[in-house]
Amino acid sequence: MRKLTHTFIGTLCCLSASAQTPPVANVAQASLKAFYLIRSGVPVEPEYAGEYARPQGHADTQVLIHPSAASPARPAGSVISSPLGWYDAGDYNKYVVNSAYSCGLMLLAYEQLPEYFQSHSVNIPESGNRTADVLDETMFNLKWLLTMQDPSDGGVYHKLTTPNFEGFVMPADCHQQRYVVQKSVTAAYDFAAVMAQAARIFKDNPDYPGFSTKAEKAAESAYRWAKSHPEARYDQQQMNRQSDPDINTGEYGDRHADDEQYWAASELFILCKKKQYYDDAIKVEPADMQVPSWGSVAALGQLEWLIHGKKLMKEKAARQLARLAKELARRAKESPIGASFGQPSDYGWGCLADCCMQGYLLLMADRYLPADETVGYRTIALANMQFILGNNPTGYCFVTAIGKKPAMHPHHRISAADGIEKPVPGLLVGGPNPGQQDREAGRLTYPSKEPALSYLDVEESYASNEIAINWQASLVALSAWADCLTSTAR
């Protein structure tokens, strides 16, 4: 096959762009509503979900303490209640590190566009109260996160899971026992960060009285536990050698916790103004800013300093963001469609979240950096949005069931098992992935080995077509801001 040069990629993108991409407003609406459709532990009701209504699955009121998570107050086999939250990805488990990161993005998105989100109703059970739907939806997951903390010592369980992934059946048809497993330093720091962030944003919120105080106490307790257990990293293989039953679901392993501590210390200082947290943040602060992901969360702390910090930390964060934004702008100049995303090295597992977050960081730069340094940043961010929606070499809109050529067969158990032709709408799939990790096991045939074309819209393709809440949160953040900008321009 001919080599995909940048010129040829440009031709493909232009051909793709000839197909009308869906309105950004539709994507902003559907991407947030999708979180309601993947709620755990409650019925998804016809009044709010239409044909995607389903009965309650995974009440999670009889969850067992796995031996790896045992403590004197909660020995192995103890029963706890840990309901609510979102299903994490194509599977039915709930993972603290990814949930906390996703909530952090949603809260950050709200802080940038409070007026937009206050008028942005997506018809969920909480719609009509005095709180923006994006905050109500985030609260649904925050309530679950609070149940993942051991009240006896402040430690936070890494995940709530079945021993093995469920089959492609509906939640109500799942019957494996569910466990909370090992407390981890990364889960505790991420938990501390998002609880501190939420305590600040929900302070004096009339719909959730008392939450802010509870979240602040939980955050400080988790932070203390994490500082005293720096080696408590989640290693599933080692855990399985020591405890039964074996756990074979998503690991979310992370060998480094400095970025998690930095995010947590930053959020706690901004909330509490205690010198300890400032000093801790300085000790582990990164030299540069990187596009954030669940396993690299420092940028969330850096952005908080940019928004809420005093002069020294604000200026430092601004310089870090400026360097990253300039690099993204440089890359956009090499792109045939003016997007910062799309070079061969960009593609990989869940890469479209990076596409969204690059765009989001450019919009943050556009807002918080001097105007003479940000020329063109909005345009690049909107080009990244259009890449997601179809202006890309595959021609696919990578958001399920939206647009003229959308992803229609995601690796998502509910969409596969509900008997409805269209998948749950508004979900961002992972995107082109030259690793093609599912090719051999699933006997799948990709259209090309070229990075930009390594995508399959088939249910079996977990490497390119799965969904995940962290990717979803990045789509909410970018599409909302893009909608705000484009609706203002109309």
Secondary structure, DSSP 8 states (H G I E B T S, - for coil): -----HHHHHHHHHHHHTS----HHHHHHHHHHHHHHTBSSS-B-HHHHGGG-B------SSEEE-GGG--SSS-TT-EE-----B--BSSS-EEHHHHHHHHHHHHHHHHH-HHHHHT-----TTTTSSS-HHHHHHHHHHHHHHHTB-TTT--BBSEEE-SS---SS-GGG-----EE--B-HHHHHHHHHHHHHHHHHTTT-TTSTTHHHHHHHHHHHHHHHHHH-TT----HHHHHHHSSS---S-----S--HHHHHHHHHHHHHHH--HHHHHHHHHH--SS----BTTB-HHHHHHHHHHH--HHHHHHHHHHHHHHHHHHHHHHHTSTTS-S--SGGG-STTHHHHHHHHHHHHHHHHHHS-GGG-TTHHHHHHHHHHHHHT-STT--BSBTT-SSSB--S-B-HHHHHS--SS--TT-BB----TT-TTHHHHT---S-SSGGG----STT-HHHHBBBHHHHHHHHHHHHHHHHHHHHH-
